[in-house]
Amino acid sequence: MNTITKQTLGILGAAAVGTAVGILFAPQKGKSTRAKIKSQATGAKDKLKNFSDEAKKKLNSVSEKFQNKKNETISEIHTELDALR
């Protein structure tokens, strides 16, 4: 996991904890507070899922580009070696 991913996950985690603490200390009935916590947790889960899906897409794209470049380079090397023979 790279530094940017770690920082992003840390920020999302801190925001979730901050939200939960804020809700817990708000002067409301327990039922209302539990409903808010559930709603916030669902929202955070959805955001994290979307972030994860986007990260996977980007990683796959970069991996594919790397593989293509590697294959092109190998092909060029073979072409150069054949020319030297």
N, CA, C and O of each residue as an XYZ file, in Angstrom:
340
protein
N       0.856     -1.165      0.000
C       0.000      0.000      0.000
C       0.904      1.230      0.000
O       1.810      1.336      0.827
N       0.662      2.157     -0.922
C       1.525      3.322     -0.991
C       1.101      4.394      0.014
O       0.075      4.272      0.684
N       1.906      5.430      0.098
C       1.705      6.473      1.097
C       0.383      7.210      0.901
O      -0.313      7.506      1.872
N       0.035      7.506     -0.348
C      -1.206      8.237     -0.610
C      -2.413      7.418     -0.171
O      -3.351      7.961      0.414
N      -2.398      6.136     -0.445
C      -3.506      5.265     -0.043
C      -3.609      5.222      1.478
O      -4.704      5.306      2.033
N      -2.470      5.090      2.147
C      -2.472      5.059      3.612
C      -3.020      6.361      4.182
O      -3.817      6.349      5.119
N      -2.587      7.491      3.608
C      -3.058      8.789      4.094
C      -4.558      8.940      3.871
O      -5.268      9.427      4.751
N      -5.041      8.531      2.713
C      -6.463      8.641      2.401
C      -7.288      7.785      3.352
O      -8.304      8.237      3.880
N      -6.851      6.550      3.568
C      -7.570      5.673      4.496
C      -7.529      6.233      5.916
O      -8.509      6.124      6.652
N      -6.412      6.826      6.300
C      -6.297      7.440      7.622
C      -7.259      8.604      7.789
O      -7.899      8.756      8.829
N      -7.351      9.423      6.749
C      -8.262     10.567      6.793
C      -9.712     10.098      6.860
O     -10.502     10.619      7.647
N     -10.060      9.110      6.033
C     -11.428      8.578      6.064
C     -11.749      7.969      7.432
O     -12.845      8.160      7.960
N     -10.802      7.247      7.994
C     -11.008      6.641      9.307
C     -11.181      7.700     10.387
O     -12.063      7.591     11.239
N     -10.335      8.726     10.347
C     -10.429      9.801     11.343
C     -11.759     10.546     11.217
O     -12.368     10.921     12.219
N     -12.204     10.757      9.973
C     -13.486     11.434      9.769
C     -14.633     10.593     10.328
O     -15.557     11.124     10.944
N     -14.568      9.292     10.110
C     -15.615      8.407     10.623
C     -15.643      8.415     12.146
O     -16.712      8.493     12.753
N     -14.476      8.333     12.755
C     -14.398      8.343     14.219
C     -14.889      9.686     14.760
O     -15.637      9.729     15.737
N     -14.469     10.776     14.126
C     -14.911     12.109     14.556
C     -16.417     12.264     14.462
O     -17.050     12.831     15.353
N     -16.980     11.763     13.388
C     -18.431     11.829     13.215
C     -19.144     11.014     14.292
O     -20.121     11.472     14.885
N     -18.648      9.813     14.537
C     -19.270      8.943     15.550
C     -19.191      9.584     16.935
O     -20.169      9.560     17.681
N     -18.053     10.147     17.281
C     -17.890     10.782     18.593
C     -18.828     11.987     18.705
O     -19.456     12.203     19.741
N     -18.913     12.762     17.630
C     -19.808     13.919     17.637
C     -21.251     13.520     17.840
O     -21.986     14.163     18.588
N     -21.647     12.467     17.178
C     -23.027     11.988     17.314
C     -23.279     11.462     18.726
O     -24.334     11.717     19.307
N     -22.314     10.730     19.273
C     -22.496     10.157     20.609
C     -22.635     11.221     21.694
O     -23.330     11.010     22.687
N     -21.976     12.361     21.505
C     -22.047     13.415     22.507
C     -23.156     14.427     22.241
O     -23.339     15.362     23.020
N     -23.888     14.250     21.163
C     -24.997     15.153     20.847
C     -26.161     14.859     21.806
O     -26.410     13.703     22.148
N     -26.861     15.897     22.233
C     -27.974     15.698     23.177
C     -29.247     15.229     22.469
O     -30.156     16.021     22.220
N     -29.301     13.937     22.148
C     -30.479     13.369     21.493
C     -30.856     12.063     22.168
O     -30.106     11.536     22.990
N     -32.010     11.552     21.817
C     -32.443     10.264     22.347
C     -31.569      9.157     21.774
O     -31.015      9.283     20.682
N     -31.455      8.075     22.528
C     -30.623      6.948     22.117
C     -31.040      6.360     20.777
O     -30.191      6.024     19.951
N     -32.336      6.235     20.560
C     -32.836      5.659     19.315
C     -32.414      6.510     18.121
O     -31.982      5.987     17.094
N     -32.543      7.810     18.267
C     -32.162      8.735     17.202
C     -30.654      8.689     16.960
O     -30.203      8.717     15.816
N     -29.890      8.619     18.029
C     -28.431      8.555     17.916
C     -27.994      7.278     17.218
O     -27.120      7.310     16.351
N     -28.594      6.158     17.588
C     -28.243      4.885     16.934
C     -28.579      4.914     15.449
O     -27.828      4.388     14.629
N     -29.703      5.526     15.105
C     -30.091      5.628     13.692
C     -29.078      6.476     12.924
O     -28.719      6.150     11.792
N     -28.618      7.567     13.545
C     -27.615      8.420     12.890
C     -26.296      7.679     12.709
O     -25.661      7.772     11.659
N     -25.891      6.944     13.736
C     -24.634      6.189     13.651
C     -24.731      5.161     12.526
O     -23.795      4.997     11.743
N     -25.863      4.473     12.449
C     -26.045      3.473     11.394
C     -25.984      4.134     10.021
O     -25.349      3.616      9.102
N     -26.641      5.265      9.890
C     -26.650      5.988      8.615
C     -25.241      6.441      8.228
O     -24.822      6.297      7.079
N     -24.523      6.988      9.202
C     -23.155      7.452      8.938
C     -22.237      6.285      8.582
O     -21.394      6.401      7.692
N     -22.403      5.166      9.275
C     -21.571      3.997      8.999
C     -21.842      3.456      7.599
O     -20.915      3.066      6.888
N     -23.100      3.433      7.211
C     -23.463      2.971      5.868
C     -22.863      3.891      4.814
O     -22.323      3.430      3.809
N     -22.960      5.193      5.050
C     -22.385      6.162      4.113
C     -20.880      6.011      3.998
O     -20.331      6.059      2.897
N     -20.205      5.827      5.134
C     -18.741      5.657      5.123
C     -18.364      4.370      4.409
O     -17.382      4.328      3.668
N     -19.149      3.313      4.634
C     -18.880      2.035      3.968
C     -19.004      2.183      2.461
O     -18.171      1.676      1.710
N     -20.042      2.877      2.022
C     -20.244      3.091      0.589
C     -19.111      3.914     -0.018
O     -18.636      3.611     -1.112
N     -18.684      4.949      0.689
C     -17.578      5.779      0.201
C     -16.294      4.968      0.106
O     -15.550      5.085     -0.867
N     -16.041      4.157      1.105
C     -14.840      3.328      1.098
C     -14.883      2.307     -0.029
O     -13.865      2.041     -0.669
N     -16.056      1.734     -0.272
C     -16.224      0.769     -1.371
C     -15.947      1.444     -2.712
O     -15.245      0.889     -3.556
N     -16.502      2.650     -2.907
C     -16.264      3.391     -4.144
C     -14.790      3.727     -4.313
O     -14.236      3.596     -5.405
N     -14.156      4.161     -3.227
C     -12.728      4.481     -3.265
C     -11.925      3.238     -3.641
O     -11.014      3.306     -4.466
N     -12.263      2.121     -3.040
C     -11.572      0.865     -3.314
C     -11.749      0.441     -4.772
O     -10.791      0.022     -5.422
N     -12.964      0.549     -5.277
C     -13.239      0.184     -6.673
C     -12.438      1.058     -7.636
O     -11.865      0.558     -8.604
N     -12.399      2.360     -7.368
C     -11.642      3.276     -8.228
C     -10.143      2.976     -8.160
O      -9.454      3.007     -9.179
N      -9.647      2.688     -6.966
C      -8.227      2.366     -6.815
C      -7.877      1.101     -7.591
O      -6.826      1.032     -8.228
N      -8.755      0.103     -7.539
C      -8.525     -1.139     -8.288
C      -8.492     -0.878     -9.778
O      -7.639     -1.414    -10.486
N      -9.423     -0.050    -10.268
C      -9.458      0.279    -11.693
C      -8.160      0.955    -12.121
O      -7.581      0.613    -13.152
N      -7.711      1.914    -11.319
C      -6.472      2.633    -11.659
C      -5.276      1.696    -11.617
O      -4.405      1.757    -12.485
N      -5.232      0.840    -10.620
C      -4.134     -0.108    -10.510
C      -4.120     -1.061    -11.700
O      -3.057     -1.348    -12.251
N      -5.282     -1.549    -12.096
C      -5.354     -2.430    -13.263
C      -4.912     -1.715    -14.527
O      -4.228     -2.300    -15.368
N      -5.298     -0.455    -14.667
C      -4.911      0.330    -15.837
C      -3.395      0.524    -15.889
O      -2.774      0.353    -16.938
N      -2.812      0.880    -14.752
C      -1.357      1.070    -14.697
C      -0.644     -0.244    -14.959
O       0.364     -0.273    -15.666
N      -1.151     -1.322    -14.405
C      -0.546     -2.637    -14.611
C      -0.596     -3.029    -16.082
O       0.376     -3.552    -16.625
N      -1.727     -2.775    -16.721
C      -1.869     -3.100    -18.141
C      -0.903     -2.280    -18.989
O      -0.278     -2.808    -19.908
N      -0.781     -0.991    -18.683
C       0.155     -0.133    -19.421
C       1.586     -0.620    -19.234
O       2.370     -0.640    -20.183
N       1.922     -1.011    -18.010
C       3.263     -1.518    -17.727
C       3.543     -2.790    -18.526
O       4.612     -2.934    -19.119
N       2.575     -3.711    -18.536
C       2.748     -4.955    -19.282
C       2.928     -4.684    -20.770
O       3.774     -5.300    -21.419
N       2.135     -3.766    -21.310
C       2.259     -3.424    -22.728
C       3.629     -2.836    -23.041
O       4.255     -3.194    -24.039
N       4.090     -1.933    -22.183
C       5.404     -1.312    -22.395
C       6.505     -2.359    -22.282
O       7.461     -2.342    -23.057
N       6.375     -3.267    -21.322
C       7.362     -4.345    -21.154
C       7.418     -5.207    -22.412
O       8.500     -5.522    -22.906
N       6.256     -5.585    -22.923
C       6.211     -6.418    -24.123
C       6.790     -5.693    -25.335
O       7.487     -6.302    -26.147
N       6.506     -4.390    -25.462
C       7.084     -3.605    -26.558
C       8.609     -3.564    -26.457
O       9.306     -3.711    -27.461
N       9.120     -3.365    -25.252
C      10.563     -3.288    -25.040
C      11.221     -4.623    -25.363
O      12.270     -4.659    -26.006
N      10.618     -5.708    -24.927
C      11.163     -7.041    -25.228
C      11.180     -7.277    -26.737
O      12.143     -7.817    -27.280
N      10.115     -6.871    -27.399
C      10.039     -7.027    -28.853
C      11.133     -6.208    -29.540
O      11.769     -6.685    -30.480
N      11.350     -4.992    -29.079
C      12.407     -4.142    -29.651
C      13.785     -4.756    -29.428
O      14.639     -4.712    -30.314
N      13.999     -5.319    -28.263
C      15.290     -5.959    -27.967
C      15.509     -7.143    -28.900
O      16.601     -7.319    -29.440
N      14.475     -7.950    -29.089
C      14.592     -9.104    -29.998
C      14.883     -8.630    -31.437
O      15.688     -9.240    -32.141
N      14.244     -7.575    -31.853
C      14.461     -7.019    -33.193
C      15.926     -6.576    -33.338
O      16.575     -6.864    -34.344
N      16.422     -5.885    -32.339
C      17.819     -5.412    -32.362
C      18.785     -6.573    -32.358
O      19.782     -6.544    -33.079
N      18.515     -7.595    -31.564
C      19.392     -8.773    -31.516
C      19.386     -9.512    -32.852
O      20.431     -9.964    -33.319
N      18.210     -9.633    -33.465
C      18.123    -10.281    -34.779
C      18.903     -9.508    -35.821
O      19.518    -10.104    -36.705
N      18.887     -8.190    -35.730
C      19.624     -7.351    -36.687
C      21.118     -7.512    -36.512
O      21.863     -7.388    -37.484
N      21.583     -7.786    -35.299
C      23.007     -7.948    -35.038
C      23.535     -9.304    -35.517
O      24.738     -9.461    -35.724
N      22.664    -10.257    -35.689
C      23.092    -11.597    -36.085
C      23.375    -11.705    -37.528
O      23.746    -12.777    -38.006
